[in-house]
Amino acid sequence: MPSYSLFSSPGGFFIYADLHTEPQLQVDLGTIRERCSTQFKYRTRQAFLRDLELMANNAAAFNGASNEIAQEAARIVAVAKSALASDAAALDALEVRVASWLNDRKIESERVFIGLQREA
């Protein structure tokens, strides 16, 4: 049975795929971890889940939906969805706070930009 380690680096789960048909949009757990820990790319659960689902869809497309690798990818998505659903109330509040904070920063950036334009 495949393990999560298959999904930890780009292309790691294309074991049975034709190497000439790798997907144009690739994502793996290593990339997702990087986006979470240093890039802070995911502002919503939906954005996070989109990348997990892309990983699972690629695994199914390039290995076959019934392949054990594709099934393992689908299980990863299911576990993530379950975990996110169990903390939905807390995550809803956090997402609202993040959106508000980002909006405040955008407004401040626009004020600075407008001020710089007036000075020029």
Buried (B, 14 or more C-beta within 10 A) or exposed (E): EBEEEBBBEEBBBBBEBEEEEEBEEBBBBEBBEEBEEEEEEBEEBEEBBEBBBBBBBBBBBBBBEEBBBBBBBBEBBEEBBEEBEEEEEEBEEEBEEBEEEEEEEEEEEEEEEEEEEEEE
